[in-house]
Amino acid sequence: MGVVPGALDARGERLAGPIFTGVGLAGLAACTIFAPGPRGATLAVVVVTAVWLPLLIPLFPRRAAHPWLAAGYYAGFLAAAIVLVARDDTFTGFASFGYPLAFVLFPARWGFFAVTATAVLPMLASGSDSQTPTWVLVVSVAGPLLYAAWFVGAESEKRRKANVRLEAALEENAGLHTRLVAKAREAGVLDERQRMAREIHDTLAQGLTGIVTQLEAADGPDRDRRLEQVRTLARDSLGEARRAVQALRPEPLTAAQLPEALSELARRVTGTSGITVSVETTGDARPLLPELEVTLYRVAQEALANAEKHARASRIVVTLSYSDELVLLDVVDDGIGFRPGDRGDGTGFGLDAMRQRVRRVAGTLSIESTPGDGTAVSVQVPAIQAA
């Protein structure tokens, strides 16, 4: 447990009130039992104190927001302790319960003042048979406690100021990071234009590959369906080429959010390849920065194209997962797999280009594959929402 309000975790906040109440009641009961025959007014004060102590349970989680309620509760406890100690020294043990109670109810500096009051006032109430002047006893007890209170309070104040400076530095770093991201985005525009020729080639190459595949199979009984798919692929490829030249987002992302665009991509791949492609979305789907959505869509597109051309898979599962800080994309197939690095990535976009695209948006890409055991492509990017 901490010594300042707010220093406890959620579980500690729930349990501290009942625990401290139980300790106080146990101390009160023990002193009452061992006191030499308490009766009358003493027992009446014990009963009132036993009723007062459980008020700590509803007060405890509100102590920081309502410090005067905490001070009033502690004053009530201290008054009861003073009366009981004045009537019987045995209750000094119960009064000592005020020391830990002071530190959980008040900030460090004020907690020491409460501890000082707990040490001095019951002692004055009980009287002393010593010939030492009372003021000497008071000073000898209060002096060290007040000094410790001031010292700890000063240290706490230093830590508070350090935290304020740290927060200011973090805010400054956040602003700097934003400016760096903006400059990186501007630099990325030029980089993207330099890569545009290869992206156009890849988009057209994938479309043409699908067209050739459909034409080769167009002599069967489903000739009309195959030719309709050829026309669809041709129109889509031409549209993607035009949009790439104009540096626009992929057409599916202009009409739908990323999960819907991936579902449409999966249906298209299923229709042209016969491979069962399914899309699953988990978490709170929300619009992301255009650069992030384009990156995830293009990586999924390339991963599906690679699986369609090389994996000999019968099933591909695309999973899009949203969390508070990250968005994850997984493309997993049940194909023949490969050993990453043992074969070339082919022409066009390829695995290296996938990594470059993901790296430009501060993301990471990993590929896991084993011969005969399928392939898994995993991407994670920061979950930066669209403005």
Helices and strands as residue ranges (DSSP letters): H 10-34, H 41-52, G 53-55, H 56-59, G 60-62, H 67-87, G 89-91, H 92-95, H 98-105, H 108-126, H 134-216, H 223-245, H 251-255, H 258-273, E 276-282, H 290-306, I 307-311, E 315-322, E 326-333, H 350-360, E 364-369, E 375-382
